[in-house]
């Protein structure tokens, strides 16, 4: 059916629009610069309409089709990140071949008559493991990243950028290539204000060979002024439905002659395990895009097509630790398998009205792959992890996997513990990221970093017992100060308050050969295990493996690592690109470190991206109530209605560990809800204190079913993502949230950012703020 609709579209499109491919012009040297209030291409005003694609998230066989799709959507430019850790997986060993041949991707952009914006980082964020930084940097114990003070980091960045330059600098537009701009770092304003660091990064990029091209930087409207960078034009990033006038107001005041550009206009958003699937409405997305077009503001759609974070590449956010799913569908206009969505058609419809001189809209290309279903696959062969241990390493203390030269996967910590006639508390400091604890091979429970868990009760032991702690590392944090994120157990293990020593440690890397080494046998598996099967196909195509009856782990098909699955959702499928499949015999290996309920997979012709399965009952936050009797507010007042950061200073600094923010009314008197984008506590030095150890201990209402708007969004450092009370709820003010900061802090005041999109729903007017040393009464 979908194919018939597509076919009709092709015919209509080819009648209505001419195709544009004038590749020759791009091959002779040209110029692109930031002029007065506009970009200039060969001296003429030019509005950049870019779509972001990540070559690492799209199998090479489909690069050309995805680029053509962007062109057909109305784009004239493709924006790409370069992922450092994709190319230098071992220190000093660079790979730019095959799927990693980024220069080939850029040449394809040119062959399609488009331009390219290159964003080589070194830090890129992108919901990509460690934001693109290589894991092996973490072998340096006192590593600092994105700061000039760490010589090792700075040296490695320089080497990497030089290698990137060898590949891509010849493709600058001034030399006849398609690259019109190269971005320096990524949203540095959200991280710091180290002017010297940014200047060095700019100079590194120039020295790597990008010596003629226009340089670019991107930040947010709330932080672009934190540093300045001569010779680098600026873009601002913001999401679907933003108020365009508001976003650029301060920037225009400070840069009255600069061209305006949205460096990342977020078409959707990424999904995190255990949280609702993210979507962004077409109407509000298109509204702000039209607004930008009417004002001739350049933009880049992040993402035009998200694709898949195959294998281990999906990253995580923090605080609170929230790993990203392997599907990077992103609710983008082009879906995970490369097909157009309604958002795609809406963008194409809009942009056909804004084409520039010599531009025409091209036809929508045919997807080289159809989407297929494949019959159920049952798994006869299994290999239990505990029966297939690799060689043990001895270690006095527990250590993270990086210390054993392991980048990704799981790690097992084993030791004997003595008999004990009472239950004991086992504390793991810190679990990165999901641990199962076994006594004599029997699982007694799991510890989940996402929930801030770090301990478990060991039952009475009649005799000495074998303690096994199997820890799976999920995505490394790709945003904020938690980015130094080693995997396994990072510090120590305490049993009844005593640090445990003398461990045997076993590493389970994710390399395909490692998964094939286990001894597979024909019997049902107990506990964490590999499952192997083969299946025969008469035809190949895109398919989505339904993993909903499995526990937690990874899947390899014909040696390709498809990524992570986890029964909690929201993603319940794993995408298999058609080019990973073969006619005839195919092989599949599933590693499940939890336990499946049924060891069968089926290939669906559609993904399941939005099914959250609540395994544990809710932690009861909502059911309890907060008793503020006897508590005294240390600040109270009225907030103004503008969507910008507001500061409140206490009459005198006060010390406390717990704070409560209480919203008493909304800006609109009929509005009974509350929403807040960010909340910061200002320490004695006037700067925001770290929120890494914060925990929400109480919230009267939060939307965690229809959208991912829980109270922890108050301190997730993402200004476009908000806490809001339950949508459609009839509960009234006051709305309250209580946060445990983890330790006693001397507080000068707080800063609060209301939602920054076009809506006013929930914007706080009157408030009270409480701070105290002891926990609040929650009954
Ligand atoms: C920021 C980053 C991107 C990406 C988006 C969210 O804008 O620059 O790399 O992480 O957020 O998807």
Boltz pocket constraint, residues with backbone or C-beta under 6 A from the ligand:
constraints:
  - pocket:
      binder: B
      contacts: [[A, 124], [A, 125], [A, 126], [A, 127], [A, 186], [A, 187], [A, 237], [A, 264], [A, 269], [A, 270]]
      max_distance: 6.0
